[in-house]
Structure formats: structure tokens, C-alpha cells
């Protein structure tokens, strides 16, 4: 391995300006996270506590092994999406260690609209299941939910990816031997009742947990039968009469202790398939990344300086350093895990794209996971580029990236646009995980390009129809398009729609990648079969 040399001047004005902008963005990220972690309204939280129940995050922390991290996923889902609903979409999902085993935890937050499911909550639940299924992580579902948030029915009920998919995934995972465990913490109606019913093992809390397909009110409306919650679906009834649940608990803490016992009996722990070296810190302080990320999206970032602050010992073995140098390729380690890195260093040319295909092939042959670190305006355009076969070489890169069966992690550290976003393993190519830094942006093109393109289209229409388009109207129009694109491309918009798994502080990057690889390395490798490479 070679040590990446640094040429960073931390006294320069540019460094200071970049650092200041990064700190402001970090502040915003932690503010949004704290809103998400608070949960529902003060009134709802107070009521919840008065009922003697733990909050959703207290439950998670009591479940996982003391001192172990909780790797939260889709934390800012639903941000600014529904009135009066904090980021998170009434659910917390993430990976936590229970009795030494990585488990996927999926927990309703009953303080947010009674823990009901919005469209984005379904998407979040399904995303957590997708990760669990890929890595064979037992799912521990903490249920306290009124089922569907009824006004959002169109996004919850009819289609693939909605509530029914949650149930289907439970069945498929159970069949594959991925354990499904539920805790019924509170009243759980309709879909909320099917989730525990479809689990392998279910725990319910006396005089708090209850589950029924129709609530007492609904039963009265439908049949005229008058029945209380406890008789209809309480813990005592389900554990001793219906047999719908398997273990009775006296309170939240007891239910969580029983769940830890259930996890203890899931068989042998999955083994890591790679040799993981002793982790080493980068040679240069990670904090300096704040001063490297360009504060102005129009000015490039020196990504090699970033790489030097992500890798163990800042050590890197570069591949084809003198060829296609707008894409840095090479091997290094992150917290001991060996990883192949493709990192943008300018636009993609034919040479850089074909180098990418070659490098991805190497990673697949060696079963080394890949990090796609994206900061890319796109592929080179123009006559020279077309004559060099850029479409063919780009297709080769996409074929290699899309076929690769080794774990693929995408990280967007700057702007990621157009086919560049896709070729750098954008979300449609289903990377194992996709993370964005707070400054990251992604769209089909940049705001200025979109504004110019659309104003040229309008210009032509005016010419064709013989009408005039005053300059001030054109500028207003362009400003509106720019704003739409700026809002769209924002990392938080991606996080809100679950187009990425999380917005992360650059200083969390090494931890998050290592946690992802710790999951990916505990399932067997799969052979890669590439699609046809156009030569
Ligand atoms: N759809 C939309 N909103 C719902 C809802 C639903 N299914 N269930 C509850 N809410 C809302 C309430 O209107 C209330 O909104 P607010 O905060 O704006 O006032 C909030 O969720 C909390 O409800 P509340 O009844 O005050 O809380 P609770 O903790 O006492 O009870 C439930 C929670 C879920 C047990 C209870 O609200 C309930 O039984 N809801 C109906 C469940 C149902 O029949 N679902 C069928 C789905 S198919």
C-alpha cells in the first residue's frame, strides 16, 4: 500500500470558508435529527408516559446489547411531508445487536398519530425488510400502531410496496429462515395486528398490548356486539385462549428481556467471510474534510484529499493511476475491511469508464466490496467524446456496476447528476446502502442546466408562434425552474423520500461503511455473471 500525500493548506481562506459552510450544514443535520428523535407532540408524549410506557427509543436501547451502536436507517423519512408529523414517519428502523447478533429493529412510534402508517412509513418498513432479507437479519418488530393512517389510503393499501408487501416480506423471510419476532406494546389494529400474527414468535404485554382485526368500536358498528379491549384482544386472552401470541410480559422492560431470550435461541451466529485487519485511523484528521468540501457547488472539491481522510492509515493502492484519471480507482481499508473504491475526480470520459469496468471486474473476482464515491457532473459530451465511443464505454461501466454481486455502497459527497448519478451506482441500481453528505445533491441535471434547457424550449415555442418573451419574464421563469431543481436535488429531499438510506455527517462515514460491511460480510458471497460488454 502507498500513503496518500496531502497538499492541504488549512490556513488558506478557501479552507476556512469551506470549514464554516460545513459546520453550518452539520448544525442543520443535528437539528433535524433531534426533531426526529423527539417523536410526537408534547401532549402525545405526556399521555404515553402516563400510561407507564417506554418511548420507542427507550425500548430500542433497552433491547440492544449495552454500549453497542444502533445503526439507524431512513431517520429523516417523511421530512416536511405531512402536517404535524416529525421526520421519521411514525417509525424508527435500524440495525442493533441483541445477544451478539445483528437484528433489524422496526418500531412504531405511538406518539406520532397513534403509530399509524403513512405511505412513507410503509416504504420505510419495506426498506428495512429489504436490508434484513439481503443480510438475513432477524426482524424484531415493536408494534403499537393504529394500522393505516386512513387519509393516506392511496399510498398504503393498493400497490406493491404498500402494507401488503410488508406482510408478504414477513412470510418470505420466515420461509428462508430469517426469524420474525414481534412485541405487542399497545393496541394494534388491523394491519398492526397482522404483523405480529405473521411472526414466528410474539410477545405481548399484560393490560397494555392488544391486537384485533377490528377495534371494539368497529365490532360494535359492524355487529352490535359490545366488547372491551382486554376481552377482544388482550394479552391474557391471546396467550391463553386464542394462541395468537406466545409469551406474556408484565411491562415494556419485561417484554424486551423476553425478546432477548428469544434471540438467544436463534441458532449459531453468522460468521464473517472476510479477513478483517486491525482498524487504523487515517493519517490525517477526518475533521479536515470539512475544510475540503467546496462551499460553492460550482467549484470542484479535491476528492483525493477526502480519500486520504477516509482510509485506514491513509493507505491506498491505486489502479491505473495514469489512465482515465477523472476516476480514481484502487484498494484500501476502512476500519479493517478491505474495499475497492471508485471515486470521481472530474467528468467521466471513455477511458475512465472502461477503467471502471475493469476495476469492478477485479473486485468481483476477489470478492472485495465496492464503494462508489460520487461527485460527478456526468459523462463527457460532444463530438470528440461520441467518436471515442463514450456511449459504449459508459454502457460497459454500467453493465459491470449493475452485474456486480459483491456488496456495493454508494456515497454521494458532492453533486451527482444525470447518467453520472446512475453509473456511480445510484439508487435505481440497488446499492446495498446509499448515503449522502449534507452538502450532497443529485438530479437529472443541475439547476442552471435545467433552467437553461427549459427556457430554450420556451424560446423556440415563442419563435414558432411569433410571440415575444420579455427578458424579465424569462428570468422569472428560469428562477422558478432553478428553485424546483435546487429543492429536488437537496440531500434532505432524498432522505425524506427514502431515495437514500441516510444523510450522514462526513465524520460518520467510516463508521457507517464499516457497519454496512459488517452486515454484508456475514452472508455467503454470490458469483457475478456480467451482461454482454459492448467492445
Ligand atoms: N388514521 C388516521 N389518524 C388516526 C388513526 C387512523 N387510523 N388512528 C389514530 N389517528 C390519529 C388521531 O386522530 C390522533 O390525531 P391528533 O394527534 O391529530 O389528535 C392521533 O392519531 C392519536 O390518536 P389518539 O386516539 O388520541 O391516541 P391513543 O394513543 O389514545 O390511541 C389508537 C391510539 C391507534 C389506539 C386509536 O387512535 C385508535 O384506535 N385508532 C383507530 C385504529 C383503527 O381502527 N385503525 C384501522 C386501520 S385499517
Boltz pocket constraint, residues with backbone or C-beta under 6 A from the ligand:
constraints:
  - pocket:
      binder: B
      contacts: [[A, 110], [A, 112], [A, 113], [A, 114], [A, 115], [A, 116], [A, 145], [A, 146], [A, 147], [A, 148], [A, 149], [A, 150], [A, 151], [A, 187], [A, 189], [A, 190], [A, 191], [A, 215], [A, 218]]
      max_distance: 6.0
